[in-house]
């Protein structure tokens, strides 16, 4: 004789299984959506040149570029500026794991090493720190974008040449983009330089943001 109680039990079990599968799919879609949103983040790991030295952070070029991109596409790329004035490459490296975990960026613009050079750190040490930064970014499944950094000429030709050569060498070694140094454009206008002769003024930030937008656009597929 057919046992209707068993049939209903089986049907109830199938219904519960279907509901569980549905919940699992919804959770998976939610995780994928969150991951997709996080993947559209460009993290700027830099020093005072990107932090906005002697000015509000909202006036620095990363904030201006982020504002421009968000207006153009609210669901598009978000820029997180994790730059700190005075940071060396090793200090940026120390902060990097937490930043990668928190923001899960798709791209990381590495603007580091300038303070190391200004302090006369050995180029091999600087290169090793930058190498570790690049490796950590790649391990986090993000794309490193390495910015060329140059030092003032008064640091001596031998040191400045050795220092500058670090960046194209690493870009070639890791097959990653080498972003031009925006300060080479700013130096052309003395009125855009602060009185220390190193940092750009607040007035220079909109130009830097526009210039960096042109450099980054093909790299982030905008």
Sine and cosine of phi, psi and omega as CSV:
sin_phi,cos_phi,sin_psi,cos_psi,sin_omega,cos_omega
0.00,0.00,0.62,-0.79,-0.02,-1.00
-0.95,0.32,0.75,-0.66,-0.01,-1.00
-0.99,-0.12,0.98,-0.17,-0.05,-1.00
-0.92,0.39,-0.44,0.90,0.02,-1.00
-0.90,0.44,-0.65,0.76,0.03,-1.00
-0.93,0.37,-0.60,0.80,0.02,-1.00
-0.89,0.46,-0.74,0.67,-0.01,-1.00
-0.89,0.45,-0.58,0.82,0.02,-1.00
-0.91,0.42,-0.68,0.73,0.02,-1.00
-0.90,0.43,-0.66,0.75,0.02,-1.00
-0.90,0.44,-0.63,0.78,0.03,-1.00
-0.90,0.43,-0.63,0.77,0.03,-1.00
-0.90,0.43,-0.65,0.76,0.02,-1.00
-0.90,0.44,-0.64,0.77,0.00,-1.00
-0.90,0.43,-0.68,0.73,0.03,-1.00
-0.89,0.45,-0.66,0.75,0.03,-1.00
-0.88,0.47,-0.65,0.76,0.00,-1.00
-0.91,0.42,-0.66,0.75,0.01,-1.00
-0.90,0.43,-0.67,0.74,0.01,-1.00
-0.89,0.45,-0.65,0.76,0.04,-1.00
-0.90,0.43,-0.63,0.77,0.00,-1.00
-0.90,0.44,-0.70,0.72,0.02,-1.00
-0.89,0.45,-0.66,0.75,0.02,-1.00
-0.87,0.49,-0.68,0.73,0.00,-1.00
-0.90,0.44,-0.66,0.75,0.02,-1.00
-0.89,0.45,-0.67,0.74,0.04,-1.00
-0.90,0.44,-0.66,0.75,0.01,-1.00
-0.90,0.44,-0.69,0.73,0.03,-1.00
-0.89,0.45,-0.61,0.79,0.03,-1.00
-0.90,0.43,-0.67,0.74,0.02,-1.00
-0.91,0.41,-0.66,0.75,0.01,-1.00
-0.91,0.42,-0.61,0.79,0.02,-1.00
-0.91,0.42,-0.68,0.73,0.02,-1.00
-0.90,0.44,-0.65,0.76,0.00,-1.00
-0.92,0.40,-0.63,0.78,0.02,-1.00
-0.90,0.44,-0.63,0.78,0.03,-1.00
-0.91,0.41,-0.70,0.72,-0.02,-1.00
-0.91,0.42,-0.51,0.86,-0.05,-1.00
-0.93,0.37,-0.26,0.97,-0.02,-1.00
-1.00,-0.09,0.50,0.87,0.01,-1.00
-0.95,-0.31,0.72,-0.69,0.14,-0.99
-0.96,-0.28,0.91,-0.42,0.01,-1.00
-1.00,-0.08,0.79,-0.62,0.06,-1.00
-0.98,-0.21,0.94,-0.35,0.05,-1.00
-0.98,-0.21,0.98,-0.20,-0.11,-0.99
-0.58,-0.81,-0.19,-0.98,0.01,-1.00
-0.89,-0.46,-0.52,-0.86,-0.11,-0.99
-0.90,0.44,-0.40,0.92,0.00,-1.00
-0.92,0.40,-0.43,0.90,0.04,-1.00
-0.94,-0.34,-0.30,0.95,-0.02,-1.00
-0.97,0.25,-0.40,0.92,-0.06,-1.00
1.00,-0.01,0.93,0.37,-0.07,-1.00
-0.91,0.41,0.79,-0.62,0.00,-1.00
0.88,0.48,0.57,0.82,0.05,-1.00
-0.41,-0.91,0.34,-0.94,0.06,-1.00
-0.87,0.49,0.57,-0.82,-0.01,-1.00
-0.85,0.52,-0.51,0.86,-0.01,-1.00
-0.93,0.37,-0.25,0.97,0.01,-1.00
-1.00,-0.08,-0.17,0.98,-0.03,-1.00
-0.96,0.29,0.43,-0.90,-0.12,-0.99
-0.85,0.53,-0.59,0.81,0.02,-1.00
-0.88,0.47,-0.62,0.79,0.02,-1.00
-0.92,0.38,-0.64,0.77,0.02,-1.00
-0.91,0.40,-0.66,0.75,0.01,-1.00
-0.93,0.38,-0.64,0.77,0.05,-1.00
-0.88,0.48,-0.68,0.73,0.03,-1.00
-0.87,0.50,-0.67,0.74,0.00,-1.00
-0.90,0.43,-0.73,0.68,-0.02,-1.00
-0.92,0.40,-0.62,0.79,-0.01,-1.00
-0.93,0.36,-0.57,0.82,0.06,-1.00
-0.93,0.37,-0.64,0.77,-0.01,-1.00
-0.94,0.34,-0.59,0.81,-0.03,-1.00
-0.46,-0.89,1.00,-0.05,-0.06,-1.00
-0.83,0.56,-0.47,0.88,0.01,-1.00
-0.99,-0.13,0.19,0.98,-0.06,-1.00
-1.00,0.03,-0.51,-0.86,-0.11,-0.99
-0.95,0.31,0.72,-0.69,0.07,-1.00
-0.95,-0.30,0.72,-0.69,0.04,-1.00
-0.98,-0.17,0.81,-0.59,0.11,-0.99
-0.95,-0.32,0.89,-0.46,-0.03,-1.00
-1.00,-0.06,0.96,-0.27,0.00,-1.00
-0.96,-0.27,0.50,0.87,-0.03,-1.00
-1.00,0.09,0.61,-0.79,0.03,-1.00
-0.74,-0.67,0.79,-0.61,0.01,-1.00
-0.87,0.50,0.71,-0.70,0.04,-1.00
1.00,0.02,-0.14,0.99,-0.04,-1.00
-0.92,0.39,0.69,-0.73,0.17,-0.98
-1.00,-0.03,0.12,-0.99,0.02,-1.00
-0.87,0.49,-0.63,0.78,-0.01,-1.00
-0.92,0.39,-0.56,0.83,0.04,-1.00
-0.95,0.33,-0.62,0.78,0.10,-1.00
-0.89,0.45,-0.64,0.77,0.04,-1.00
-0.88,0.48,-0.65,0.76,-0.02,-1.00
-0.90,0.43,-0.52,0.86,-0.02,-1.00
-1.00,0.07,-0.31,0.95,-0.19,-0.98
-0.88,0.48,-0.73,0.68,-0.06,-1.00
-0.82,0.57,-0.69,0.72,0.00,-1.00
-0.91,0.41,-0.60,0.80,0.01,-1.00
-0.92,0.40,-0.66,0.75,0.02,-1.00
-0.91,0.42,-0.65,0.76,0.00,-1.00
-0.93,0.37,-0.65,0.76,-0.06,-1.00
-0.95,0.30,-0.71,0.71,-0.16,-0.99
-0.98,-0.19,-0.32,0.95,-0.01,-1.00
0.68,0.73,0.86,0.52,-0.10,-0.99
-0.95,0.30,0.39,-0.92,0.14,-0.99
-1.00,0.05,-0.54,0.84,0.02,-1.00
-0.77,-0.64,0.53,-0.85,0.11,-0.99
-0.77,-0.64,0.90,-0.44,0.09,-1.00
-1.00,0.06,0.90,-0.44,-0.05,-1.00
-0.99,-0.13,0.97,-0.26,0.03,-1.00
-0.90,-0.44,0.96,0.29,-0.11,-0.99
-0.73,-0.69,0.35,-0.94,0.09,-1.00
0.93,-0.37,-0.30,0.95,-0.02,-1.00
-0.88,0.47,-0.71,0.71,0.01,-1.00
-0.92,0.38,-0.53,0.85,0.07,-1.00
-0.88,0.48,-0.71,0.71,0.00,-1.00
-0.92,0.40,-0.67,0.74,0.00,-1.00
-0.89,0.45,-0.44,0.90,0.02,-1.00
-1.00,-0.07,0.03,1.00,0.07,-1.00
0.96,0.29,0.47,0.88,0.03,-1.00
-0.89,0.45,0.50,-0.86,0.04,-1.00
-0.87,0.50,0.78,-0.63,0.01,-1.00
-0.79,0.61,-0.63,0.77,0.03,-1.00
-0.87,0.50,-0.57,0.82,0.02,-1.00
-0.92,0.38,-0.68,0.73,0.03,-1.00
-0.88,0.48,-0.71,0.71,-0.02,-1.00
-0.89,0.45,-0.62,0.78,0.01,-1.00
-0.91,0.41,-0.67,0.74,0.03,-1.00
-0.90,0.43,-0.68,0.73,0.03,-1.00
-0.91,0.42,-0.61,0.79,0.05,-1.00
-0.87,0.49,-0.69,0.72,0.00,-1.00
-0.92,0.40,-0.62,0.79,0.06,-1.00
-0.86,0.50,-0.75,0.66,-0.01,-1.00
-0.87,0.50,-0.70,0.71,0.00,-1.00
-0.89,0.46,-0.64,0.77,0.01,-1.00
-0.92,0.40,-0.63,0.77,0.03,-1.00
-0.89,0.45,-0.69,0.72,0.00,-1.00
-0.92,0.39,-0.61,0.79,0.04,-1.00
-0.89,0.46,-0.51,0.86,0.03,-1.00
-0.99,0.12,0.17,0.98,0.01,-1.00
0.88,0.47,0.55,0.84,0.10,-1.00
-0.93,-0.37,0.35,-0.94,-0.02,-1.00
-1.00,-0.09,0.89,-0.45,0.07,-1.00
-0.97,0.25,0.67,-0.75,0.14,-0.99
-0.84,-0.55,0.92,-0.39,-0.12,-0.99
-0.99,-0.15,0.82,-0.57,0.04,-1.00
-1.00,-0.02,0.74,-0.67,0.13,-0.99
-0.90,0.44,0.73,-0.69,0.07,-1.00
-0.86,-0.50,0.67,-0.74,0.06,-1.00
-0.79,-0.61,0.46,-0.89,-0.02,-1.00
-0.97,-0.26,0.39,-0.92,0.10,-1.00
-0.85,0.53,0.51,-0.86,-0.09,-1.00
-0.90,0.44,-0.41,0.91,-0.07,-1.00
-0.96,0.29,0.03,1.00,0.07,-1.00
-1.00,0.05,0.04,1.00,0.07,-1.00
1.00,-0.07,0.69,-0.73,-0.09,-1.00
-0.89,0.46,-0.66,0.75,-0.05,-1.00
-0.88,0.47,-0.75,0.67,-0.04,-1.00
-0.93,0.37,-0.73,0.69,-0.04,-1.00
-0.89,0.45,-0.60,0.80,0.02,-1.00
-0.92,0.38,-0.70,0.72,0.02,-1.00
-0.89,0.45,-0.66,0.75,0.01,-1.00
-0.90,0.44,-0.77,0.64,-0.05,-1.00
-0.88,0.48,-0.52,0.86,-0.05,-1.00
-0.94,0.34,-0.26,0.97,0.00,-1.00
-0.86,0.51,-0.68,0.73,-0.20,-0.98
-0.95,0.32,-0.78,0.63,0.06,-1.00
-0.90,0.45,-0.50,0.86,0.02,-1.00
-0.91,0.41,-0.69,0.72,0.02,-1.00
-0.93,0.36,-0.63,0.78,0.02,-1.00
-0.87,0.49,-0.65,0.76,0.02,-1.00
-0.94,0.33,-0.67,0.74,-0.03,-1.00
-0.87,0.50,-0.67,0.74,-0.07,-1.00
-0.99,-0.17,0.01,1.00,-0.01,-1.00
0.82,0.58,0.79,0.62,0.01,-1.00
-0.85,-0.53,0.38,-0.93,-0.01,-1.00
-0.91,0.41,0.60,-0.80,0.11,-0.99
-0.95,-0.32,0.93,-0.36,-0.05,-1.00
-1.00,0.08,0.76,-0.65,0.01,-1.00
-0.87,0.50,0.42,-0.91,-0.03,-1.00
-0.99,0.16,0.92,-0.40,-0.08,-1.00
-0.91,0.41,-0.40,0.92,-0.03,-1.00
-0.92,0.40,-0.38,0.92,0.04,-1.00
-0.90,0.43,-0.44,0.90,0.08,-1.00
-0.99,0.15,-0.60,0.80,-0.04,-1.00
-0.94,0.35,-0.60,0.80,-0.01,-1.00
-0.84,0.55,-0.43,0.90,-0.06,-1.00
-0.93,0.38,-0.30,0.95,0.01,-1.00
-0.86,-0.51,0.98,-0.18,-0.04,-1.00
-0.83,0.56,-0.49,0.87,-0.02,-1.00
-0.94,0.34,-0.22,0.97,0.05,-1.00
-1.00,-0.03,0.03,1.00,-0.02,-1.00
-0.97,-0.26,0.66,-0.75,0.10,-0.99
-0.94,0.33,0.19,-0.98,-0.11,-0.99
-0.93,0.36,-0.18,0.98,0.06,-1.00
-0.99,0.15,-0.15,0.99,0.02,-1.00
0.96,0.29,0.18,0.98,-0.05,-1.00
-0.86,-0.52,-0.66,0.75,-0.15,-0.99
-0.97,-0.24,0.56,-0.83,0.07,-1.00
-0.97,0.25,0.45,-0.89,0.02,-1.00
-0.99,0.16,0.13,-0.99,0.07,-1.00
-0.89,0.45,-0.57,0.82,-0.01,-1.00
-0.92,0.40,-0.39,0.92,-0.02,-1.00
-0.99,0.13,-0.27,0.96,-0.13,-0.99
-0.88,0.47,-0.67,0.74,0.04,-1.00
-0.87,0.49,-0.62,0.78,0.05,-1.00
-0.90,0.44,-0.71,0.71,-0.01,-1.00
-0.88,0.48,-0.68,0.73,0.00,-1.00
-0.87,0.50,-0.71,0.71,0.02,-1.00
-0.91,0.42,-0.67,0.74,-0.02,-1.00
-0.92,0.40,-0.66,0.75,0.03,-1.00
-0.93,0.37,-0.53,0.85,0.05,-1.00
-0.86,0.50,-0.66,0.75,0.01,-1.00
-0.92,0.38,-0.59,0.81,0.00,-1.00
-0.95,0.30,-0.61,0.80,-0.12,-0.99
-1.00,0.06,-0.44,0.90,-0.10,-1.00
-0.79,0.62,-0.78,0.63,0.00,-1.00
-0.94,0.34,-0.31,0.95,-0.04,-1.00
-1.00,0.10,-0.42,0.91,0.00,-1.00
-0.93,-0.36,0.19,0.98,0.11,-0.99
0.88,0.48,0.66,0.75,0.06,-1.00
-0.98,0.18,0.00,0.00,0.00,0.00
